[in-house]
């Protein structure tokens, strides 16, 4: 059931994500003004980083995990090399690979699941990395604190 929820979430939440992967992100812009929040590309996120979204350009603004947030980063998974396997296979393989990365604390296992931000056909095979994250099972519900071990 948890895998089904993760796959459904990945399919619905990452439809836009699949269309553009980190490889298609525009060149970084000059450093923002001192008062603007610092944005980070998915390629530099670390396990335990918290944020509200990972848009198609791959850049996000980190939030202290003690504040309500949508996602907690767990790690990344590189899919097997070869010809483009298709959206369904990329999502399935990403969910399977991310299962090893997303280790949810026992007290959150009934309310949190994993999701992935997957590579797209337009950048395959050069970029085959899926980004693994924890997210609330209930859409619209935010996480507070670290949910990953």
C-alpha positions in Angstrom: 0.0 0.0 0.0 2.8 2.4 0.9 4.6 1.7 -2.4 1.3 2.3 -4.3 0.9 5.7 -2.5 4.5 6.6 -3.3 4.0 5.7 -6.9 0.7 7.6 -7.2 2.3 10.6 -5.4 5.3 10.4 -7.7 3.2 10.3 -10.8 0.9 13.2 -9.7 3.4 15.3 -7.9 6.3 14.9 -10.3 4.6 15.2 -13.7 6.0 18.7 -14.1 9.3 17.5 -12.5 9.8 14.8 -15.1 9.3 17.3 -17.9 12.5 19.2 -16.9 15.3 17.7 -14.9 18.3 19.3 -13.2 20.2 19.0 -16.5 17.8 21.4 -18.2 18.0 24.0 -15.5 19.2 27.4 -16.7 22.7 28.6 -15.8 22.8 29.9 -12.2 22.0 33.5 -11.9 24.2 36.0 -10.0 24.1 35.8 -6.2 20.8 37.1 -4.9 20.7 40.3 -2.8 21.6 39.8 0.8 18.0 39.9 2.0 16.8 37.3 -0.6 16.7 33.7 0.6 19.4 31.5 -0.9 18.3 29.0 -3.4 20.0 25.6 -3.9 20.0 23.2 -6.8 18.8 19.6 -6.1 22.4 18.4 -6.9 23.7 20.1 -3.7 21.0 19.1 -1.3 22.0 17.1 1.7 20.1 14.5 3.7 17.9 16.2 6.2 17.5 19.5 4.2 13.8 20.7 4.4 11.9 22.7 1.8 8.5 23.3 0.3 8.9 22.4 -3.3 11.3 21.2 -6.0 10.2 23.1 -9.1 11.1 22.0 -12.6 14.3 24.1 -12.6 15.6 22.1 -9.7 16.2 25.1 -7.4 14.7 25.3 -4.0 14.9 27.5 -0.9 15.7 25.6 2.3 13.6 26.0 5.4 14.6 25.2 9.0 13.1 21.7 9.6 11.5 23.0 12.8 9.2 25.1 10.7 6.4 23.5 8.7 7.6 22.2 5.4 6.5 19.9 2.6 9.6 17.8 1.8 12.7 16.5 3.6 15.6 15.4 1.4 16.9 11.9 1.8 19.4 11.4 -1.0 19.7 10.5 -4.6 19.6 7.4 -6.8 21.2 7.0 -10.2 19.2 4.9 -12.6 20.8 2.3 -14.9 22.4 3.5 -18.1 20.9 2.6 -21.4 18.2 3.8 -23.8 15.3 5.8 -22.3 13.1 3.2 -20.5 9.9 5.3 -20.5 8.2 7.4 -17.9 6.6 4.5 -16.0 9.9 2.6 -15.7 11.8 5.7 -14.6 9.2 6.3 -11.9 9.1 2.7 -10.8 12.9 2.4 -10.7 13.2 5.7 -8.9 10.6 4.7 -6.2 12.4 1.4 -5.7 15.9 3.0 -5.5 14.6 5.7 -3.2 13.1 3.2 -0.8 16.7 2.4 0.3 17.3 6.1 0.9 14.1 7.3 2.6 14.4 5.9 6.1 11.3 7.2 8.0 11.4 7.4 11.8 9.1 4.8 13.4 6.8 7.5 14.9 6.1 8.9 11.4 5.7 5.7 9.4 1.9 5.9 9.3 1.8 9.5 8.1 4.9 10.0 5.9 5.9 8.3 2.7 8.6 8.8 0.0 8.4 10.6 -3.3 10.9 11.3 -6.1 11.9 14.0 -8.5 12.8 12.0 -11.6 15.0 12.7 -14.6 13.3 13.4 -17.9 13.5 11.9 -21.4 14.9 15.2 -22.7 18.1 14.9 -20.7 18.5 11.1 -20.8 21.0 9.4 -20.7 23.3 12.2 -19.6 21.3 12.8 -16.4 19.8 9.8 -14.8 19.6 10.9 -11.2 16.4 10.7 -9.1 16.1 12.8 -5.9 14.5 11.0 -2.9 12.4 12.9 -0.4 10.0 12.3 2.5 6.5 13.8 2.2 3.2 13.6 4.2 0.8 10.9 3.0 -2.0 13.4 3.4 -1.8 16.0 0.6 -1.6 19.5 1.8 -0.3 18.5 5.3 3.1 19.8 6.2 5.8 18.1 8.1 7.4 19.7 11.3 10.8 18.6 12.5 13.0 15.8 11.0 11.0 12.8 9.9 14.0 10.8 8.6 16.4 8.7 10.7 
